Amino acid sequence: MSAWDEVMSRDAPERGWAVDCYLGGAEPLPTGTPLDGALGGGLMPGVTVLGGVASAGKSAIACQAAASVASRGLRVLYLTLDDAWGNVVARCMSSWSVAHAASYGAGPFSWSQLPEMRRRWRDLCDADRSRVAYEGRDAALMAARAWDEGPGRRLAVVDSVTEIGQVEDILRDLRDAGEPPALVVVDYLQQYQAGSPDVDRAEYSRVSDVAARLQRVALWGGTPVLALSSLRKLAKGEDDPTLDWFRGSGVVGYSAWAACVLTRGRAEGPGWREAVLHVVKNKGGRSGTRTSCELWGGYSYAGRMRDQEG
């Protein structure tokens, strides 16, 4: 074999491009969120970065995606340093309840009402335990039981990992064990450490290292990763999202497979407001597109649910 032939065959598919890359290429992973329509079917292996300002709805879409994928019997790993374990589970369960309320005989419940629900149940237990059995058909409790028996078994939420090296180790261990997740959510990118004092000393180098290593491990494992990202402080008049909007380093968007920015729309109604998903990069399809949706923050759900609300 000549030196050129050796280079040609180094990373080429065994059966050629037409068979392995085109006919046998990876299919997008549907998430049950507006990301599917915006990206041409769902998330491809590699990192899809979703940026937005605080309260834009990034975590709502991430929780909805996690719940939707887990409800189809697939494993989901949700890594967060931005929220607590219980809150993430509650938000995922609430989002899932919108689409699956009929399966457990109750309507959808709002995760944002959980503190009020807890107080009501504590008062009931203290005042009249006989009423607790009757109130047992509470939507949240019925959803929790159905969730624990179904998608809850396939969603792993981890809020104790702080370094990208630990993320790499977890994904490699799962891959080696033959139990890789179908989806990984990272909430959010700028909060993770590189694990080196020299690199972590500056935000630019830290975020660059984390973003690049996350993309490498995602591509190595053929795993779709939805990485949430904050945005840099925007100047007045910056209305058209670009790859430079992501905070910390341009590597965040440039090293990703796809990059989206979530902004607020103008329309709103009781319990919902419009959100607009801008696709600024998409190696698997079109970019420069805008997708509008209804964001129901109390349910961590992006889509139309006024019929379910009644």
SULTADA-V557539 format. One record per pair of residues at least 4 apart in sequence whose ideal C-beta (glycine too) atoms are under 7 Angstrom apart, sorted by sequence separation. I is the first residue (numbers start at 1). GAP is how many residues later the second one is. If there is no record, write none. Layout:
i->{I & I}
gap->{GAP & GAP}
//
This chain:
i->{1 & 2 & 3 & 4 & 5 & 6 & 8 & 13 & 15 & 16 & 17 & 18 & 19 & 20 & 21 & 31 & 34 & 35 & 39 & 52 & 57 & 58 & 59 & 60 & 61 & 62 & 63 & 64 & 65 & 66 & 67 & 70 & 83 & 85 & 86 & 87 & 88 & 89 & 90 & 91 & 92 & 93 & 96 & 97 & 109 & 113 & 114 & 115 & 116 & 117 & 118 & 119 & 120 & 121 & 122 & 123 & 124 & 125 & 131 & 132 & 138 & 139 & 140 & 141 & 142 & 143 & 144 & 145 & 146 & 147 & 148 & 151 & 164 & 165 & 166 & 167 & 168 & 169 & 170 & 171 & 172 & 173 & 196 & 197 & 202 & 203 & 204 & 205 & 206 & 207 & 208 & 209 & 210 & 211 & 212 & 213 & 214 & 215 & 216 & 217 & 234 & 241 & 248 & 250 & 251 & 252 & 268 & 282 & 301 & 305 & 1 & 15 & 17 & 18 & 19 & 31 & 36 & 43 & 52 & 69 & 83 & 101 & 136 & 137 & 147 & 161 & 174 & 175 & 194 & 218 & 268 & 282 & 296 & 14 & 30 & 36 & 52 & 70 & 101 & 161 & 174 & 194 & 199 & 200 & 244 & 246 & 253 & 268 & 281 & 299 & 13 & 35 & 69 & 101 & 124 & 125 & 174 & 193 & 199 & 218 & 243 & 246 & 267 & 279 & 280 & 295 & 13 & 35 & 50 & 80 & 124 & 266 & 279 & 294 & 264 & 265 & 279 & 293 & 294 & 296 & 66 & 78 & 98 & 199 & 243 & 265 & 279 & 293 & 294 & 28 & 30 & 31 & 50 & 97 & 124 & 214 & 234 & 243 & 264 & 265 & 28 & 30 & 31 & 66 & 97 & 194 & 278 & 28 & 29 & 193 & 214 & 232 & 262 & 263 & 28 & 29 & 231 & 276 & 277 & 28 & 94 & 194 & 231 & 232 & 262 & 263 & 28 & 94 & 194 & 231 & 243 & 245 & 276 & 277 & 94 & 190 & 229 & 230 & 260 & 261 & 26 & 189 & 192 & 229 & 260 & 274 & 275 & 26 & 260 & 261 & 91 & 241 & 260 & 274 & 275 & 90 & 189 & 259 & 189 & 259 & 272 & 273 & 117 & 229 & 258 & 272 & 59 & 90 & 258 & 272 & 63 & 67 & 71 & 256 & 258 & 271 & 35 & 66 & 257 & 258 & 253 & 265 & 271 & 275 & 33 & 63 & 67 & 164 & 186 & 253 & 63 & 67 & 71 & 163 & 35 & 109 & 162 & 163 & 164 & 165 & 33 & 64 & 106 & 109 & 162 & 164 & 32 & 33 & 63 & 107 & 163 & 32 & 106 & 31 & 109 & 33 & 32 & 106 & 31 & 105 & 106 & 241 & 243 & 31 & 104 & 189 & 211 & 242 & 243 & 271 & 104 & 184 & 186 & 189 & 190 & 212 & 241 & 29 & 188 & 189 & 190 & 211 & 215 & 180 & 183 & 184 & 185 & 186 & 187 & 188 & 207 & 208 & 211 & 215 & 104 & 181 & 186 & 188 & 207 & 103 & 180 & 183 & 208 & 212 & 204 & 211 & 168 & 203 & 204 & 207 & 97 & 164 & 171 & 175 & 167 & 164 & 168 & 93 & 164 & 171 & 93 & 96 & 171 & 93 & 96 & 190 & 190 & 92 & 189 & 89 & 88 & 85 & 85 & 84 & 78 & 80 & 76 & 78 & 81 & 71 & 75 & 76 & 77 & 78 & 79 & 80 & 71 & 74 & 70 & 73 & 81 & 79 & 67 & 70 & 70 & 79 & 66 & 75 & 77 & 83 & 76 & 79 & 82 & 75 & 76 & 79 & 82 & 75 & 76 & 77 & 78 & 79 & 80 & 74 & 79 & 82 & 81 & 81 & 69 & 69 & 66 & 65 & 66 & 65 & 62 & 62 & 59 & 49 & 29 & 29 & 65 & 62 & 62 & 47 & 47 & 46 & 59 & 58 & 47 & 46 & 45 & 46 & 45 & 48 & 50 & 45 & 48 & 45 & 47 & 48 & 49 & 50 & 51 & 53 & 45 & 46 & 50 & 52 & 44 & 47 & 49 & 51 & 43 & 43 & 112 & 111 & 110 & 111 & 110 & 111 & 108 & 51 & 29 & 51 & 26 & 49 & 108 & 98 & 107 & 49 & 98 & 49 & 58 & 95 & 57 & 94 & 95 & 56 & 94 & 95 & 49 & 56 & 98 & 101 & 48 & 56 & 47 & 48 & 52 & 91 & 47 & 48 & 49 & 50 & 51 & 52 & 98 & 46 & 52 & 48 & 50 & 44 & 57 & 39 & 38 & 35 & 60 & 64 & 60 & 63 & 64 & 57 & 64 & 38 & 39 & 44 & 57 & 60 & 38 & 60 & 61 & 60 & 34 & 39 & 40 & 39 & 40 & 57 & 39 & 40 & 38 & 38 & 37 & 28 & 34 & 34 & 34 & 33}
gap->{4 & 4 & 4 & 4 & 4 & 4 & 4 & 4 & 4 & 4 & 4 & 4 & 4 & 4 & 4 & 4 & 4 & 4 & 4 & 4 & 4 & 4 & 4 & 4 & 4 & 4 & 4 & 4 & 4 & 4 & 4 & 4 & 4 & 4 & 4 & 4 & 4 & 4 & 4 & 4 & 4 & 4 & 4 & 4 & 4 & 4 & 4 & 4 & 4 & 4 & 4 & 4 & 4 & 4 & 4 & 4 & 4 & 4 & 4 & 4 & 4 & 4 & 4 & 4 & 4 & 4 & 4 & 4 & 4 & 4 & 4 & 4 & 4 & 4 & 4 & 4 & 4 & 4 & 4 & 4 & 4 & 4 & 4 & 4 & 4 & 4 & 4 & 4 & 4 & 4 & 4 & 4 & 4 & 4 & 4 & 4 & 4 & 4 & 4 & 4 & 4 & 4 & 4 & 4 & 4 & 4 & 4 & 4 & 4 & 4 & 5 & 5 & 5 & 5 & 5 & 5 & 5 & 5 & 5 & 5 & 5 & 5 & 5 & 5 & 5 & 5 & 5 & 5 & 5 & 5 & 5 & 5 & 5 & 6 & 6 & 6 & 6 & 6 & 6 & 6 & 6 & 6 & 6 & 6 & 6 & 6 & 6 & 6 & 6 & 6 & 7 & 7 & 7 & 7 & 7 & 7 & 7 & 7 & 7 & 7 & 7 & 7 & 7 & 7 & 7 & 7 & 8 & 8 & 8 & 8 & 8 & 8 & 8 & 8 & 9 & 9 & 9 & 9 & 9 & 9 & 10 & 10 & 10 & 10 & 10 & 10 & 10 & 10 & 10 & 11 & 11 & 11 & 11 & 11 & 11 & 11 & 11 & 11 & 11 & 11 & 12 & 12 & 12 & 12 & 12 & 12 & 12 & 13 & 13 & 13 & 13 & 13 & 13 & 13 & 14 & 14 & 14 & 14 & 14 & 15 & 15 & 15 & 15 & 15 & 15 & 15 & 16 & 16 & 16 & 16 & 16 & 16 & 16 & 16 & 17 & 17 & 17 & 17 & 17 & 17 & 18 & 18 & 18 & 18 & 18 & 18 & 18 & 19 & 19 & 19 & 20 & 20 & 20 & 20 & 20 & 21 & 21 & 21 & 22 & 22 & 22 & 22 & 23 & 23 & 23 & 23 & 24 & 24 & 24 & 24 & 25 & 25 & 25 & 25 & 25 & 25 & 26 & 26 & 26 & 26 & 27 & 27 & 27 & 27 & 28 & 28 & 28 & 28 & 28 & 28 & 29 & 29 & 29 & 29 & 30 & 30 & 30 & 30 & 30 & 30 & 31 & 31 & 31 & 31 & 31 & 31 & 32 & 32 & 32 & 32 & 32 & 33 & 33 & 34 & 34 & 35 & 36 & 36 & 37 & 37 & 37 & 37 & 37 & 38 & 38 & 38 & 38 & 38 & 38 & 38 & 39 & 39 & 39 & 39 & 39 & 39 & 39 & 40 & 40 & 40 & 40 & 40 & 40 & 41 & 41 & 41 & 41 & 41 & 41 & 41 & 41 & 41 & 41 & 41 & 42 & 42 & 42 & 42 & 42 & 43 & 43 & 43 & 43 & 43 & 44 & 44 & 45 & 45 & 45 & 45 & 46 & 46 & 46 & 46 & 47 & 49 & 49 & 50 & 50 & 50 & 51 & 51 & 52 & 54 & 55 & 57 & 58 & 63 & 63 & 68 & 69 & 72 & 74 & 75 & 77 & 77 & 78 & 78 & 78 & 79 & 79 & 79 & 79 & 79 & 79 & 79 & 80 & 80 & 81 & 81 & 81 & 82 & 84 & 84 & 85 & 88 & 89 & 104 & 104 & 104 & 105 & 105 & 105 & 106 & 106 & 106 & 106 & 107 & 107 & 107 & 107 & 107 & 107 & 108 & 108 & 109 & 110 & 111 & 113 & 114 & 117 & 118 & 119 & 120 & 123 & 125 & 128 & 140 & 153 & 154 & 161 & 164 & 166 & 167 & 168 & 169 & 169 & 170 & 171 & 172 & 173 & 173 & 174 & 176 & 176 & 177 & 177 & 178 & 178 & 178 & 178 & 178 & 178 & 178 & 179 & 179 & 179 & 179 & 180 & 180 & 180 & 180 & 181 & 183 & 186 & 187 & 188 & 188 & 189 & 189 & 191 & 194 & 195 & 195 & 196 & 197 & 200 & 201 & 201 & 203 & 203 & 204 & 204 & 204 & 205 & 205 & 205 & 206 & 206 & 206 & 207 & 207 & 207 & 207 & 208 & 208 & 209 & 209 & 209 & 209 & 210 & 210 & 210 & 210 & 210 & 210 & 210 & 211 & 211 & 212 & 212 & 213 & 218 & 219 & 222 & 225 & 235 & 236 & 237 & 237 & 237 & 238 & 238 & 239 & 240 & 240 & 240 & 240 & 241 & 241 & 241 & 242 & 243 & 243 & 244 & 245 & 245 & 245 & 246 & 246 & 251 & 253 & 254 & 256 & 257 & 259 & 268 & 269}
//
